[in-house]
Amino acid sequence: MNLIELSMRRPVTVSMATVALLVFGMVLLNRLGLTLLPDLSYPTLTIRTNYPGSAPAEVENLISKPIEEAVGVIKNVHTVKSISRAGQSDVLLEFAWGTDMGLAGIDVREKLDIVQLPLDIERPSLLRFNPSLDPIQRLSLSQTVSTDASAKMREQQLTWLRRVADEQVKKQLEAVEGVAAVKISGGFEDEVQISIDQEKLSQLNLSIEQIAQHLKAENVNLSGGRLEEGAQRMLVRTINQYRSVEEMANTIVARVQGKPVYLRDIADVAMRYKEREAITRINGEESIEIAIYKEGDANTVTVAERVNQRLEFLRKSLGEELKLDVIFDQSTFIKAAIDEVMLNGIQGGVLATIVLFLFLRNLRATMIVAASIPIAVIISFNLMYAANVSLNIMSLGGLALAIGMLIDNAIVVLENIDRYRQQGQSVWDAAINGTKEVAGAVTASTLTSVAVFLPLVFVEGVAGQLFRDQALTVTFSLLVSLVIAVSLVPMMSASGTRPTLIESDQELYRKRRINVYAPVLSWVMWVFGAVAKGLHYFWKPILFGFDKAYRALASAYDRSIHWALRKRATVLSVAVMLFVFTLALVPRIGVELIPQLAQGEFVAYLRAEPGTPLQRTDAIMLQAHQIASNYSEVDRTFTVTGTGNRLDASPDRGGENFGELNVVLKKPVNKETEAAVMQRLRDDLRNLPGVQVQIERRALFSFKTPLEIEIYGYDLDTLKSISNQLVTRMKANDRFSDIQSTIEQGHPELQIIFDHEKAASLNLAVPEIAQTVVKKLRGDIATKYAFRDRKIDVVVRVDEQNRDSIEEVRSLIIGGTAQRIIPLSAVADIRQTIGPSEIHRIGQERVAVISTNLRYGDLGEGAKALQALIDQTQTPPGITIDIGGQSEEMQNSFRSLMFALALAIFLVYLVMASQFESLLHPFIIMFSVPLASIGAVLALFITGNTISVVVFLGMILLAGIVVNNAIVLIDRINQLRREGVDKQTAIIQAGENRLRPILMTTLTTVLGMLPLALGIGEGAEIRSPMAITVIGGLTVSTLLTLIVIPVLYSLIDFREMPVEQLPLDKAGEADAHH
């Protein structure tokens, strides 16, 4: 007993199984993760090493090079890059796609353990740059301050705000389920500073290192074990940790002539704050930034809702004087984008159902087919949960794309059942025979649609990661719809019917069984019938007009197919000319990696001249804020000056001369408005002197700029010369904007060059002198001080007045006695010079990187224009120039997608050849694919869309869809020929028989995708191009398939079809029908 007969004979069993799957699907729906994008596992690791006070050249030689050499041999490492800047090294590892990043991280840590690095640096940290690791929310903690408040009052206020953020807000939010980390930036961070008087220290013949070691030894509590006294047991503890700053200042550090010397005698001990690394402002007012990160598998929307609930409690506990505002919430855009996709799916389903009703003119039949949409979607949730697919704009977009396709199988089955009923067969026989006849065709058409997604596993780059979820959801829903079409549809079509007097006893028995087993279904159908009667007068004129139009179309098609079979050469010539014409249009359609999402906000990155102090950069950022806040479209701004403390801090964006201006636009906002505001702000910020500006939307897919020029060589002066030439030429071309070069104006340096002979004559060792200078200027963290349930740093160094100028540095005491001190100038030459601000390396070779955005045009045109500028530049020996950025990733993705498309077409052919048991008929059907490309290219050209990986996925999907119409048509021709009909008549009759189901499936698919193609709402930039590609290709392909495929069949298929021997009663029916 096959599935068709099982569903007819056991309707209750099938119904209960369906209900169970629906219930489980609804339950699991709430357990599916809700995110903006699929889990994009970027195969990238960054090794960050901080070496405060060191110059870029020392960072390169002492840190970056050794790490590069150690990690370059790790398995699956594709590229090793590094950025060496003042005080920090970032080594970026790019792995091959598909690499297990957990194991890769373990391999990297093993290599780092054996690298010999300077002893006085911090342990390297391993960072993952993954869009899913961006903070899901960013908060601002601030307090209104009067305009006449002094700088001291503002400083105290920011110190207090930072304490509140660290001690209250952070602890409360970290306790929220799903929150992985909370990072605080801005304000003033507490620190105990011990400012040493170096002259007094020299008189005591002590060093800063000795003072630091003494404090560390004093500030400790130790356990002395247990003491038993009588019946009591006590713990023995030495209490020696500092309980106050005053107690620390009273530490005895030496004895002179039997008298104690206290720390307060030689140093100023006070509670102050660390040197600031970041200044954050909300709408120009200085505040504290709180970045919230979620756990890897947590639901973004759910976590954000829990955080918002905790914020309500926090606001009450903090009081009205403190403002805790949400300045960025990723869940808002996610919910809007998800809701928009769901709305598009519902709208598409409604449109498809209306078209279906117009064709079938029967509400009951329409409801049977339309019911397959929600049933298939809900049951698909079970498979999505099993495959670990989350709800995101790609997976839900796949369901929305498939809405119109889900009813294709049901349409073909129901239409064929209806045709058998019109021939006089009983309900039971019509349901079984009609379904069996087209079961092979609908199975083949479904498998071809599914087969095109298998090659996506070979797609590399971000495209492969991005479209996995969409491919799986479409596959799941189509397979479920196939099962529904051959089980539930025939069962429901035969239920609820009443027997007539002329039917056989066996037929009466079968119908009674169905009536007994499906009373609920019959009642539902009766309700729909009553509603249909009520709407009869409303739909009657519409149905009359539609029926008249369809009859006219069918009549026109009948004339067209007769004409086409007589003028076969003309038909094929026109088809070839159309194909050649569209090929000529392809170069005029732009190309890009992935369309950017308009999120209603963007970021302006500003970089001042190297050496610009943090306070000066903050003043520049304040000017940028004032410019942006004057725009009527801007709702609020948020600035971060410096590196900050966020986990997602990019390796090439940071430092005291760097700032980030976040601009949020007023709702509602569209892509055009956002682009206009970005361009206006770009033009206005150019007026800021000495500032480089780069404006872009928040990156969701690739953290590279659209175009990058990589200039390889060793000599920095040569790299700078070539870089300056290219930058000048790029600035002369208005296509390029936000041009930045890593070979910037150098970073100011104070170089200390030791005279080894002088040092030796004074019995001083140069390494010891260097360490003394470092500890006096940079300072040394001696110990930790327990303050307000936290541990804060205790830093020891010379007082500020002895290190605030070049002359003071020359006067640093590096040795000698109380009677004869030795200044640094006695053994070293101190020079002020300009060194490199950053040193970039790729593949263990120095490189200058020029990055740029595009003011207009697409990525492909930009890459060509850039290559033309490179060709005009003369390069000396040893210098090579390459183009990278998103352009490089686009080429890699397109290459793998082209391979996937070719493989998809090959798999479709394999499926059809297996189904038809023929090599010829699938070959004829495959001509639908180039016919579809005509419509796809025309649709993209007319709508102004570019070719991207999204469009490529639409073409792959199209390859599996467009063959379905030809499959149904060729299958019917073969059936008629096997019944003894001659080829010419079979072609014409098959076209007449299959015109209605082909038009029905095409219109339902097209209208089902129409809301997606309109590009309305959040996230539409990704959904729209794919839907436009499919709609354009499917529409044109259907029109051409109905004409061109029959012509090709008549030309190519010369074989004689074996005639099946029909039973006598069936033969009579066939003769009458033909």
Buried (B, 14 or more C-beta within 10 A) or exposed (E): EEBBEBBBBBBEEBBEEBEEBBEBBEEBBEEBBBBBBBBBBBBBBBBBBBBBEBBBBBBBEBBBBBBBEBBBEBEBBEBBBBBBBBBBBBBBBBBEBEBEBEEBBEBBEEBBEEBEBEEBBEEBEBBBBBBBBBBBBBBBBBBEEEEEEEEEEEBEBBBBBBBBBBEBBBEBBEEBEBBBBBBBBBBBBBBBBBBBBBBBBBBBEBBBBBBBBBBBEBBEEEEEEEEEEEEEEEEEEEEEBBEEBEEBBBBEBBEEEEEEBBBBBBBBBEBBBEEBBBBBBBBBBBBBBBBBBBEEEBBBBBBBBBBBEBBEEBBEEBEEEBBBBBBBBBBBBBBBBBEBBBBBBBBBBBBBBBBBBBBBEBBBBBBBBBBBBBBBBBBBBBBBBEBEBBBBBBBBBBBBBBBBBBBBBBBBBBBBBBBBBEBEBBBBBBBBBBBBBBBBBBBBBBBBBBBBBBBBEEBBBBBBBBBBBBBBBBBBBBBBBBBBBBBBBBBBBBBBBEBEEEBEEEBEEBBEBBBEBBEEBBEBBEEBBEEBEEEEEEBEEEBEEBEEEBEEEBEEBBEBBEEBBEEBEEBBEBBEEBBEEBEEEEEEBBBBBBBBBBBBBBBBBBBBBBBBEBEBBBBBBBBBBEBBBEBEBBBBBBBBBBBBBBBBBBBBBBBBBBBBBBBBBEEEBBBEBBBEBBBBBBEBBEEBEEBBBBBBBBBBBBBBBBBBBBBBBEEBEBBBBBBBBBBEBBEEBEBBBBBBBBBBEBBBBBEBEBEEEEBEEBEBEBEBBBBBBBBBBBBBEBBBBEBEEEEBBBBBBBBEEBBEEEEBBBBBBBBBEEEEBBBBBBBBEBEEEEBBBBBBBBEEEBBBBBBBBBBEBBBBBBBEBBBEBBEEBEBEEEBEBEBBBBBBBBBBBBEBBEBBBEBBBEBBBBBBBEBBEBEBBBBBBBBBBBBBBBBBBBBBBEBEBBBBBBBBBBBBBBBBBBBBBBBBBBBBBBBBBBBBBEBEEBBBBBBEBBBBBBBBBBBBBBBBBBBBBBBBBBBBBBBBBBBBBBBBBBBBBBBBBBBBBBBBBBEEBEEEBEEEEBEEEEBEBBEEEE
